[in-house]
Amino acid sequence: MVPVLLVLLLALILFGAGFALKALWWVAVAVLVVWLLGFLFRATGTGGGGRARWYRW
């Protein structure tokens, strides 16, 4: 009985980790798209001399 419960617990943990990793991949793709759009649109924001930045680092 204990081995069956351990296998079920392992399956639940792996299923949860798989779902979390897939969700993290979608978040990473969204951040990458926003980052790339920032580089594409930074040229339109040059209101004077120097390089315009879309971030404040």
PDB file with one MODEL, atoms N, CA, C and O in Angstrom:
MODEL        1
ATOM      1  N   MET A   1       0.820  -1.199   0.000  1.00  0.00           N
ATOM      2  CA  MET A   1       0.000   0.000   0.000  1.00  0.00           C
ATOM      3  C   MET A   1       0.864   1.263   0.000  1.00  0.00           C
ATOM      4  O   MET A   1       0.562   2.235  -0.692  1.00  0.00           O
ATOM      5  N   VAL A   2       1.938   1.232   0.784  1.00  0.00           N
ATOM      6  CA  VAL A   2       2.825   2.402   0.858  1.00  0.00           C
ATOM      7  C   VAL A   2       3.508   2.680  -0.479  1.00  0.00           C
ATOM      8  O   VAL A   2       3.586   3.841  -0.881  1.00  0.00           O
ATOM      9  N   PRO A   3       4.008   1.653  -1.190  1.00  0.00           N
ATOM     10  CA  PRO A   3       4.621   1.951  -2.498  1.00  0.00           C
ATOM     11  C   PRO A   3       3.630   2.567  -3.491  1.00  0.00           C
ATOM     12  O   PRO A   3       4.002   3.433  -4.284  1.00  0.00           O
ATOM     13  N   VAL A   4       2.387   2.126  -3.449  1.00  0.00           N
ATOM     14  CA  VAL A   4       1.379   2.689  -4.343  1.00  0.00           C
ATOM     15  C   VAL A   4       1.150   4.162  -4.012  1.00  0.00           C
ATOM     16  O   VAL A   4       1.047   4.992  -4.915  1.00  0.00           O
ATOM     17  N   LEU A   5       1.072   4.487  -2.732  1.00  0.00           N
ATOM     18  CA  LEU A   5       0.900   5.883  -2.337  1.00  0.00           C
ATOM     19  C   LEU A   5       2.112   6.730  -2.731  1.00  0.00           C
ATOM     20  O   LEU A   5       1.960   7.879  -3.145  1.00  0.00           O
ATOM     21  N   LEU A   6       3.308   6.164  -2.603  1.00  0.00           N
ATOM     22  CA  LEU A   6       4.504   6.897  -3.003  1.00  0.00           C
ATOM     23  C   LEU A   6       4.527   7.155  -4.509  1.00  0.00           C
ATOM     24  O   LEU A   6       4.922   8.234  -4.953  1.00  0.00           O
ATOM     25  N   VAL A   7       4.107   6.175  -5.281  1.00  0.00           N
ATOM     26  CA  VAL A   7       4.056   6.356  -6.736  1.00  0.00           C
ATOM     27  C   VAL A   7       3.011   7.410  -7.102  1.00  0.00           C
ATOM     28  O   VAL A   7       3.256   8.241  -7.975  1.00  0.00           O
ATOM     29  N   LEU A   8       1.865   7.385  -6.454  1.00  0.00           N
ATOM     30  CA  LEU A   8       0.843   8.399  -6.719  1.00  0.00           C
ATOM     31  C   LEU A   8       1.316   9.786  -6.315  1.00  0.00           C
ATOM     32  O   LEU A   8       1.061  10.763  -7.019  1.00  0.00           O
ATOM     33  N   LEU A   9       1.998   9.873  -5.192  1.00  0.00           N
ATOM     34  CA  LEU A   9       2.538  11.159  -4.754  1.00  0.00           C
ATOM     35  C   LEU A   9       3.587  11.670  -5.734  1.00  0.00           C
ATOM     36  O   LEU A   9       3.608  12.859  -6.054  1.00  0.00           O
ATOM     37  N   LEU A  10       4.446  10.793  -6.207  1.00  0.00           N
ATOM     38  CA  LEU A  10       5.448  11.175  -7.196  1.00  0.00           C
ATOM     39  C   LEU A  10       4.789  11.636  -8.494  1.00  0.00           C
ATOM     40  O   LEU A  10       5.230  12.610  -9.104  1.00  0.00           O
ATOM     41  N   ALA A  11       3.745  10.944  -8.912  1.00  0.00           N
ATOM     42  CA  ALA A  11       3.037  11.347 -10.129  1.00  0.00           C
ATOM     43  C   ALA A  11       2.403  12.723  -9.960  1.00  0.00           C
ATOM     44  O   ALA A  11       2.442  13.533 -10.886  1.00  0.00           O
ATOM     45  N   LEU A  12       1.821  13.004  -8.799  1.00  0.00           N
ATOM     46  CA  LEU A  12       1.236  14.321  -8.559  1.00  0.00           C
ATOM     47  C   LEU A  12       2.292  15.420  -8.553  1.00  0.00           C
ATOM     48  O   LEU A  12       2.070  16.504  -9.092  1.00  0.00           O
ATOM     49  N   ILE A  13       3.429  15.142  -7.950  1.00  0.00           N
ATOM     50  CA  ILE A  13       4.506  16.138  -7.915  1.00  0.00           C
ATOM     51  C   ILE A  13       5.022  16.414  -9.323  1.00  0.00           C
ATOM     52  O   ILE A  13       5.224  17.570  -9.697  1.00  0.00           O
ATOM     53  N   LEU A  14       5.233  15.363 -10.100  1.00  0.00           N
ATOM     54  CA  LEU A  14       5.733  15.556 -11.463  1.00  0.00           C
ATOM     55  C   LEU A  14       4.709  16.259 -12.341  1.00  0.00           C
ATOM     56  O   LEU A  14       5.080  17.074 -13.185  1.00  0.00           O
ATOM     57  N   PHE A  15       3.429  15.959 -12.158  1.00  0.00           N
ATOM     58  CA  PHE A  15       2.383  16.642 -12.927  1.00  0.00           C
ATOM     59  C   PHE A  15       2.358  18.127 -12.575  1.00  0.00           C
ATOM     60  O   PHE A  15       2.252  18.979 -13.457  1.00  0.00           O
ATOM     61  N   GLY A  16       2.456  18.428 -11.291  1.00  0.00           N
ATOM     62  CA  GLY A  16       2.468  19.832 -10.868  1.00  0.00           C
ATOM     63  C   GLY A  16       3.684  20.569 -11.387  1.00  0.00           C
ATOM     64  O   GLY A  16       3.579  21.717 -11.819  1.00  0.00           O
ATOM     65  N   ALA A  17       4.840  19.921 -11.348  1.00  0.00           N
ATOM     66  CA  ALA A  17       6.063  20.554 -11.855  1.00  0.00           C
ATOM     67  C   ALA A  17       5.972  20.769 -13.364  1.00  0.00           C
ATOM     68  O   ALA A  17       6.413  21.797 -13.877  1.00  0.00           O
ATOM     69  N   GLY A  18       5.408  19.811 -14.058  1.00  0.00           N
ATOM     70  CA  GLY A  18       5.253  19.965 -15.511  1.00  0.00           C
ATOM     71  C   GLY A  18       4.340  21.123 -15.861  1.00  0.00           C
ATOM     72  O   GLY A  18       4.629  21.883 -16.786  1.00  0.00           O
ATOM     73  N   PHE A  19       3.249  21.269 -15.139  1.00  0.00           N
ATOM     74  CA  PHE A  19       2.334  22.385 -15.384  1.00  0.00           C
ATOM     75  C   PHE A  19       3.018  23.705 -15.075  1.00  0.00           C
ATOM     76  O   PHE A  19       2.881  24.665 -15.833  1.00  0.00           O
ATOM     77  N   ALA A  20       3.758  23.765 -13.964  1.00  0.00           N
ATOM     78  CA  ALA A  20       4.439  25.006 -13.580  1.00  0.00           C
ATOM     79  C   ALA A  20       5.509  25.370 -14.603  1.00  0.00           C
ATOM     80  O   ALA A  20       5.660  26.542 -14.948  1.00  0.00           O
ATOM     81  N   LEU A  21       6.252  24.382 -15.091  1.00  0.00           N
ATOM     82  CA  LEU A  21       7.284  24.676 -16.078  1.00  0.00           C
ATOM     83  C   LEU A  21       6.688  25.155 -17.391  1.00  0.00           C
ATOM     84  O   LEU A  21       7.256  26.029 -18.047  1.00  0.00           O
ATOM     85  N   LYS A  22       5.545  24.590 -17.782  1.00  0.00           N
ATOM     86  CA  LYS A  22       4.903  25.046 -19.013  1.00  0.00           C
ATOM     87  C   LYS A  22       4.410  26.475 -18.846  1.00  0.00           C
ATOM     88  O   LYS A  22       4.540  27.284 -19.765  1.00  0.00           O
ATOM     89  N   ALA A  23       3.847  26.796 -17.685  1.00  0.00           N
ATOM     90  CA  ALA A  23       3.401  28.159 -17.433  1.00  0.00           C
ATOM     91  C   ALA A  23       4.586  29.123 -17.429  1.00  0.00           C
ATOM     92  O   ALA A  23       4.478  30.240 -17.935  1.00  0.00           O
ATOM     93  N   LEU A  24       5.715  28.698 -16.861  1.00  0.00           N
ATOM     94  CA  LEU A  24       6.901  29.556 -16.852  1.00  0.00           C
ATOM     95  C   LEU A  24       7.445  29.782 -18.260  1.00  0.00           C
ATOM     96  O   LEU A  24       7.970  30.857 -18.549  1.00  0.00           O
ATOM     97  N   TRP A  25       7.330  28.798 -19.132  1.00  0.00           N
ATOM     98  CA  TRP A  25       7.749  28.990 -20.517  1.00  0.00           C
ATOM     99  C   TRP A  25       6.905  30.075 -21.179  1.00  0.00           C
ATOM    100  O   TRP A  25       7.442  30.913 -21.904  1.00  0.00           O
ATOM    101  N   TRP A  26       5.592  30.073 -20.944  1.00  0.00           N
ATOM    102  CA  TRP A  26       4.731  31.109 -21.537  1.00  0.00           C
ATOM    103  C   TRP A  26       5.062  32.487 -20.982  1.00  0.00           C
ATOM    104  O   TRP A  26       5.041  33.475 -21.717  1.00  0.00           O
ATOM    105  N   VAL A  27       5.366  32.557 -19.693  1.00  0.00           N
ATOM    106  CA  VAL A  27       5.760  33.845 -19.101  1.00  0.00           C
ATOM    107  C   VAL A  27       7.074  34.318 -19.725  1.00  0.00           C
ATOM    108  O   VAL A  27       7.220  35.500 -20.036  1.00  0.00           O
ATOM    109  N   ALA A  28       8.019  33.415 -19.908  1.00  0.00           N
ATOM    110  CA  ALA A  28       9.304  33.781 -20.506  1.00  0.00           C
ATOM    111  C   ALA A  28       9.130  34.268 -21.943  1.00  0.00           C
ATOM    112  O   ALA A  28       9.802  35.212 -22.359  1.00  0.00           O
ATOM    113  N   VAL A  29       8.248  33.641 -22.697  1.00  0.00           N
ATOM    114  CA  VAL A  29       7.997  34.075 -24.070  1.00  0.00           C
ATOM    115  C   VAL A  29       7.364  35.468 -24.084  1.00  0.00           C
ATOM    116  O   VAL A  29       7.720  36.300 -24.919  1.00  0.00           O
ATOM    117  N   ALA A  30       6.433  35.725 -23.170  1.00  0.00           N
ATOM    118  CA  ALA A  30       5.796  37.042 -23.106  1.00  0.00           C
ATOM    119  C   ALA A  30       6.810  38.128 -22.746  1.00  0.00           C
ATOM    120  O   ALA A  30       6.785  39.215 -23.325  1.00  0.00           O
ATOM    121  N   VAL A  31       7.695  37.845 -21.802  1.00  0.00           N
ATOM    122  CA  VAL A  31       8.722  38.819 -21.424  1.00  0.00           C
ATOM    123  C   VAL A  31       9.674  39.063 -22.586  1.00  0.00           C
ATOM    124  O   VAL A  31      10.081  40.201 -22.816  1.00  0.00           O
ATOM    125  N   LEU A  32      10.030  38.035 -23.310  1.00  0.00           N
ATOM    126  CA  LEU A  32      10.909  38.195 -24.464  1.00  0.00           C
ATOM    127  C   LEU A  32      10.261  39.068 -25.526  1.00  0.00           C
ATOM    128  O   LEU A  32      10.929  39.918 -26.115  1.00  0.00           O
ATOM    129  N   VAL A  33       8.980  38.876 -25.780  1.00  0.00           N
ATOM    130  CA  VAL A  33       8.278  39.685 -26.773  1.00  0.00           C
ATOM    131  C   VAL A  33       8.254  41.152 -26.345  1.00  0.00           C
ATOM    132  O   VAL A  33       8.498  42.037 -27.166  1.00  0.00           O
ATOM    133  N   VAL A  34       7.963  41.421 -25.071  1.00  0.00           N
ATOM    134  CA  VAL A  34       7.944  42.801 -24.587  1.00  0.00           C
ATOM    135  C   VAL A  34       9.331  43.415 -24.688  1.00  0.00           C
ATOM    136  O   VAL A  34       9.460  44.584 -25.050  1.00  0.00           O
ATOM    137  N   TRP A  35      10.353  42.663 -24.380  1.00  0.00           N
ATOM    138  CA  TRP A  35      11.728  43.141 -24.447  1.00  0.00           C
ATOM    139  C   TRP A  35      12.116  43.494 -25.884  1.00  0.00           C
ATOM    140  O   TRP A  35      12.721  44.537 -26.132  1.00  0.00           O
ATOM    141  N   LEU A  36      11.763  42.616 -26.827  1.00  0.00           N
ATOM    142  CA  LEU A  36      12.073  42.875 -28.230  1.00  0.00           C
ATOM    143  C   LEU A  36      11.287  44.066 -28.762  1.00  0.00           C
ATOM    144  O   LEU A  36      11.828  44.868 -29.523  1.00  0.00           O
ATOM    145  N   LEU A  37      10.030  44.194 -28.377  1.00  0.00           N
ATOM    146  CA  LEU A  37       9.246  45.361 -28.803  1.00  0.00           C
ATOM    147  C   LEU A  37       9.846  46.654 -28.263  1.00  0.00           C
ATOM    148  O   LEU A  37       9.819  47.681 -28.942  1.00  0.00           O
ATOM    149  N   GLY A  38      10.380  46.612 -27.064  1.00  0.00           N
ATOM    150  CA  GLY A  38      11.042  47.784 -26.512  1.00  0.00           C
ATOM    151  C   GLY A  38      12.238  48.207 -27.351  1.00  0.00           C
ATOM    152  O   GLY A  38      12.458  49.402 -27.551  1.00  0.00           O
ATOM    153  N   PHE A  39      13.004  47.261 -27.838  1.00  0.00           N
ATOM    154  CA  PHE A  39      14.134  47.601 -28.692  1.00  0.00           C
ATOM    155  C   PHE A  39      13.667  48.113 -30.050  1.00  0.00           C
ATOM    156  O   PHE A  39      14.308  48.992 -30.626  1.00  0.00           O
ATOM    157  N   LEU A  40      12.570  47.584 -30.568  1.00  0.00           N
ATOM    158  CA  LEU A  40      12.082  48.039 -31.866  1.00  0.00           C
ATOM    159  C   LEU A  40      11.525  49.457 -31.795  1.00  0.00           C
ATOM    160  O   LEU A  40      11.708  50.241 -32.727  1.00  0.00           O
ATOM    161  N   PHE A  41      10.852  49.790 -30.708  1.00  0.00           N
ATOM    162  CA  PHE A  41      10.193  51.086 -30.611  1.00  0.00           C
ATOM    163  C   PHE A  41      11.023  52.144 -29.904  1.00  0.00           C
ATOM    164  O   PHE A  41      10.548  53.266 -29.726  1.00  0.00           O
ATOM    165  N   ARG A  42      12.248  51.827 -29.493  1.00  0.00           N
ATOM    166  CA  ARG A  42      13.026  52.834 -28.781  1.00  0.00           C
ATOM    167  C   ARG A  42      13.503  53.941 -29.706  1.00  0.00           C
ATOM    168  O   ARG A  42      13.766  55.053 -29.249  1.00  0.00           O
ATOM    169  N   ALA A  43      13.618  53.658 -31.002  1.00  0.00           N
ATOM    170  CA  ALA A  43      14.071  54.678 -31.946  1.00  0.00           C
ATOM    171  C   ALA A  43      13.016  55.778 -32.117  1.00  0.00           C
ATOM    172  O   ALA A  43      13.364  56.907 -32.461  1.00  0.00           O
ATOM    173  N   THR A  44      11.758  55.474 -31.888  1.00  0.00           N
ATOM    174  CA  THR A  44      10.710  56.478 -32.051  1.00  0.00           C
ATOM    175  C   THR A  44      10.671  57.439 -30.881  1.00  0.00           C
ATOM    176  O   THR A  44      10.031  58.488 -30.967  1.00  0.00           O
ATOM    177  N   GLY A  45      11.343  57.103 -29.787  1.00  0.00           N
ATOM    178  CA  GLY A  45      11.285  57.947 -28.605  1.00  0.00           C
ATOM    179  C   GLY A  45      12.483  58.867 -28.443  1.00  0.00           C
ATOM    180  O   GLY A  45      12.685  59.415 -27.360  1.00  0.00           O
ATOM    181  N   THR A  46      13.273  59.052 -29.469  1.00  0.00           N
ATOM    182  CA  THR A  46      14.436  59.927 -29.343  1.00  0.00           C
ATOM    183  C   THR A  46      13.979  61.369 -29.450  1.00  0.00           C
ATOM    184  O   THR A  46      13.793  61.894 -30.548  1.00  0.00           O
ATOM    185  N   GLY A  47      13.801  61.995 -28.315  1.00  0.00           N
ATOM    186  CA  GLY A  47      13.305  63.370 -28.301  1.00  0.00           C
ATOM    187  C   GLY A  47      14.415  64.385 -28.197  1.00  0.00           C
ATOM    188  O   GLY A  47      14.125  65.542 -27.892  1.00  0.00           O
ATOM    189  N   GLY A  48      15.616  64.051 -28.419  1.00  0.00           N
ATOM    190  CA  GLY A  48      16.733  64.987 -28.333  1.00  0.00           C
ATOM    191  C   GLY A  48      18.000  64.257 -28.673  1.00  0.00           C
ATOM    192  O   GLY A  48      17.990  63.300 -29.447  1.00  0.00           O
ATOM    193  N   GLY A  49      19.083  64.701 -28.101  1.00  0.00           N
ATOM    194  CA  GLY A  49      20.332  64.005 -28.354  1.00  0.00           C
ATOM    195  C   GLY A  49      20.442  62.767 -27.496  1.00  0.00           C
ATOM    196  O   GLY A  49      19.762  62.650 -26.477  1.00  0.00           O
ATOM    197  N   GLY A  50      21.282  61.857 -27.894  1.00  0.00           N
ATOM    198  CA  GLY A  50      21.521  60.653 -27.103  1.00  0.00           C
ATOM    199  C   GLY A  50      20.609  59.513 -27.485  1.00  0.00           C
ATOM    200  O   GLY A  50      19.705  59.646 -28.310  1.00  0.00           O
ATOM    201  N   ARG A  51      20.879  58.392 -26.858  1.00  0.00           N
ATOM    202  CA  ARG A  51      20.070  57.196 -27.128  1.00  0.00           C
ATOM    203  C   ARG A  51      18.886  57.154 -26.188  1.00  0.00           C
ATOM    204  O   ARG A  51      19.017  57.369 -24.983  1.00  0.00           O
ATOM    205  N   ALA A  52      17.750  56.877 -26.748  1.00  0.00           N
ATOM    206  CA  ALA A  52      16.549  56.716 -25.920  1.00  0.00           C
ATOM    207  C   ALA A  52      16.508  55.302 -25.372  1.00  0.00           C
ATOM    208  O   ALA A  52      16.849  54.350 -26.075  1.00  0.00           O
ATOM    209  N   ARG A  53      16.096  55.160 -24.132  1.00  0.00           N
ATOM    210  CA  ARG A  53      15.967  53.838 -23.518  1.00  0.00           C
ATOM    211  C   ARG A  53      14.537  53.655 -23.059  1.00  0.00           C
ATOM    212  O   ARG A  53      13.901  54.581 -22.555  1.00  0.00           O
ATOM    213  N   TRP A  54      14.048  52.451 -23.242  1.00  0.00           N
ATOM    214  CA  TRP A  54      12.686  52.155 -22.795  1.00  0.00           C
ATOM    215  C   TRP A  54      12.691  51.630 -21.374  1.00  0.00           C
ATOM    216  O   TRP A  54      11.629  51.398 -20.796  1.00  0.00           O
ATOM    217  N   TYR A  55      13.851  51.442 -20.813  1.00  0.00           N
ATOM    218  CA  TYR A  55      13.976  50.984 -19.442  1.00  0.00           C
ATOM    219  C   TYR A  55      14.842  51.983 -18.676  1.00  0.00           C
ATOM    220  O   TYR A  55      15.475  52.842 -19.290  1.00  0.00           O
ATOM    221  N   ARG A  56      14.879  51.886 -17.363  1.00  0.00           N
ATOM    222  CA  ARG A  56      15.607  52.844 -16.551  1.00  0.00           C
ATOM    223  C   ARG A  56      16.740  52.201 -15.784  1.00  0.00           C
ATOM    224  O   ARG A  56      16.952  52.535 -14.618  1.00  0.00           O
ATOM    225  N   TRP A  57      17.475  51.290 -16.396  1.00  0.00           N
ATOM    226  CA  TRP A  57      18.588  50.654 -15.735  1.00  0.00           C
ATOM    227  C   TRP A  57      19.786  51.573 -15.832  1.00  0.00           C
ATOM    228  O   TRP A  57      20.862  51.240 -15.335  1.00  0.00           O
TER     229      TRP A  57
ENDMDL
END
